[in-house]
């Protein structure tokens, strides 16, 4: 029996044997070779280690302050008071709105500008092109912590401290996104672009109707990475915001800890963290196929 007959037999599908169509009598099922057990054990152990903090976070969200340090993952007295307090007695709703505004605007801006710049660098030839591209890549080598002081001085000079624009402007364009889009756009055949130009299509039409549909996996990957990075940003929003009404979720959760002393209000912190991952899960579920396809295309490239 060759590998195709073995696969057909264990999948329970029809196969041809001596010119006749035969229905496999084997039961549907998955057989795991004994040699694969160590690999499955390691994968399962890694998955358990990664999932445990999320389970602990959800369990702590449902606990009372008296049970917060109990080691059980099942709360002795499950309660939703923490979530109710989060939305009725704190500025958590305002922080969610702030984070959504910052994350959505940043994502749209990065996807637009990085796509345009990547297209120009990939498909046009002009003096200084290589120097410009190397200069853009060199910014990736500068740690963010070294840029905070110049950013703050610029924000203070332009009176952007404690404003949405002050939080936004450092991330409106991404060097990594330019590099990613340029690399993907270089794989688009130039013949397609020349054919579109012969048909009378302008450069904006070529970009939006020819190039962008061919690089959707890369664009989706850039969108979700940018959204995640902006949603979880902490250092810069902490520095540039001054009033509680202007905080984003990561800074707001830290605000709970500072307001409650050294011990911290862990039930509210965990409840806020649990609620804050819901938009991230929604974004991932929306773009997961494009992300996987983008990773696969990167491997082929």
N, C-alpha and C positions, 0 to 999 in steps of 0.2 A: 504494500500500500504506500503510494507516494504521499507527499505532504498535502496535495490538493484533495485526495480521497479522504485523508485523515480529517482535514478541516471540514469537508462536506459531511462526513459521518457524524462528527461531534456537533455540527451546527444543525443537523436534522434536515438538510435540504436535498433536492433531487440531484443525482449525478449520473453520468453515463458509464456503464460497465459492459464492455463487449457489444456496444451499439444499442443497448437497451437502457431505457430510463428506469432507474431504481429509486425507491424511497428508502432513505436510511432508517434503520430500526433503532439506532442508538438514541438514548435519551438526551434531550437538550441539557447542557450543563457546562461548567467550566472546570477543567482539570488543572491543578497547580502541581508542577513538578516539585519534588522534595528539595531539589537544589535551589529553588526559588524562595524557600521559606526564610532564609536569612535576610534576603533583600526585602521581603514583605514585612519582616519584623522591624528592620531598621526604618522603613517608610512609615509603618504604623507608629513606632516610637516617636519619630519626628513630628508626625501629625498630632499625636497626643500632647507633646510639649508645646506646640504652637496653639492648639485649641484651648488648653487649660486656662491661660490668662483670660480668654473671652468668657469661659464658663464661670470663672471666679468673679469677673466684673458683673455678669448678669446676676449671679447669686448675691453679691454684695448690694446690688441695686434693690433687691427684694428684701433685704434684711433691715431690722431696726437698729438704731445706733448702739443698743446694748449688745447685739449679737454680731457686730461688724467684725470682731476679731476671732470669731469662732471658726474652726477649721473645716466645718461641714460645707459642702457645696449645695446642700438642701437647707434653705432657711428654716429655722424652727417655727417662726411665725411670719410667713410671706406677707408682704404688704406693698401697696403701690403708693404709699404716702410720700416716698422720696421723689417719685416722678411728679406727683401732684404738687409738692412743694417747689420743685424745680421750675414749673411753668407758672405758678401763681404767686410765689413770694420772691422770685429772683428775676434778673434781666436776661434769663436764658433765651427767651424767644427773640429778644433784640439781638443777642449775640449770633443766633442762627441766621437771622436776616442779614446781619453784617457779613458773616462768613460766606453766605450764598452770593451776595452782591459782589464781594471781592473775588471769589472763586470763579463765578460765571464771567465777569468782565475780563479777568486775567486770562481765562481759557480762550475766550473769543479773540482777544487781542493777540495772544501768542499764536494761535492757529492762523489768523489772517496774515500778520506781518511775517511770521516764519515761513509760511507757504510762498508768499510773494518774493521774499529775499532768497529762499531756496531755489525758486524757479529761475530767478535772474542769474544766480551764481551757477546753476546747472546748465542752462540752455543759451546763455548769451556770452559773447566774448568781447571784452573791453579792457583798456589799459588799467593795470593795478588790480585785476580780479583776484589773482593769487594772494597778493599782499592783504587785500581786504578780508579774504577768507581766513588766512592765517591769523590776522588780527582778531577776528571774531572767535576763533578757536582758542586763542591765547587767554581770553577772558575766563575760560573754564578753569584755568589753573590758578586763578586768584580766589582765595578763601572768602566766603561771604562775610566773615567777621572783620576782614580788613576794609570792606566797603561800607560798613555801617556808619562810620563817622562821616565820610563824604556824603552819603545819602542823607543823614540827619541835618548836616549843615545846609545842604541844598533844600531840603524840605522846610527848614526854619527860614531860609532866605526867601523862599517863595510863599511862606505862610501856609504850608500844607500840613503842619503838625496837627494831629488829632482830626484828620479829615479822611474821607474815603480815598481821594486822590493821593494823599500822602502814603497810605498803605499800598496803593496800587502801583505807583510809577516804577519801582525797581523791577517789577516782574512783567511789564507789558510786552516785552520781547525777550526771547530766550536764545542764547547761543547754541545750546544743545538742540533745540528744535530746528534751528537753521541748518545745523549739520545733518540732522536726521532727514529733513525734507529734501535737502540737496542730494544726499546719497540715493534716496529712492527715486527722485526725479531724473537722475542721470540714467536710470534704466529704461526710461520712456523713450521709444525710438524717435529719432528726429524726423523720420519720414512721415510720421503722423502729424507732426507740427507743420512740416512743409506742405503737406496735403491740405491742412486746414487753412494755411495762408493763401494757397492757390485758390481755394474756394471763397476767399475774401473775408475770412474771419480775423478779427483783431486779436491782439495779444491777450487782453482780458478774457475774451471769449475762448481762446485756446486754453488759457489757464483753468478757467472754471468748467468748461465743457469737455475738454480732452484730457488734460493732465490730472486734475483733482480726482476724477472718477477712477483713474488708474492707480492712485496712491492713497486710496481711502484707508487701507489698513494702517499705514504709517500715520495718517492724519488722526485716526481714532486713537492710536497709541499715544500720540502727542497730547491729544485732548485729555485723556484720563490721567496721564502722568502730571500734566499741568494742574488739573483740577485737584488731584490728591496733594500735590506740593503746596498749592495755595491754601487749601482747606486746613492743612496741618501746620502751616507756617506759624512760628512762635516768636523768634527773636526780634524780627523787624516790627511786627505789630505791637509787641510789648514795649518797644522803645518809642515808637512814633505816636502811640495813643496815650491819652492822659485822663480821659473821663470814662467811667464805667459804661456809659451808653455807647461808646465807640469801640468797645473791645470785640474781638473775634472769639470763637469758641475755645481754642487752646489757651488763650490768655485768660478768658473768663473762668475756665476750670482751675487755673492756677490762682485766680482771685479768690475762689472758694477756700482754698488751703490757707492763704495769707490772712483771710478774714477770721478764720476759726482758730488761729494760734498754731502752735507747733504740731498738734495732733492732727489737725485738718478735719474737715467735715467729709469723711470718706464716703458716706452713703450718697451725698449729693454729687461728689466728684465722680463716683462710679456711675450714678444714674445719668449724669451729663455726658460721660464718655460713651455709655451704651447708646444713648439717643443720637449722639453725633456721628456714629458709624453708619447710620441708616442711609444718608445721602451717598456715602461712599459705596455701599453695597448696591444701591440703585444704579449708580454710574457704571460700576463694574458689570453688573448684569446686562446693562444696555449695550455695552461695547465689548463684551468678552469675546464674541466671535471675531470681530475685527482685530482685537489684540492678538489672539492666537494666530490668525492669518498673517498678521504683520510679522510676528516672530518667525513663522514658517518661511515667509518670503525673504526675511533677512538671512536665514540659513541658506536658502538656495542661492542668494546673491553672493 
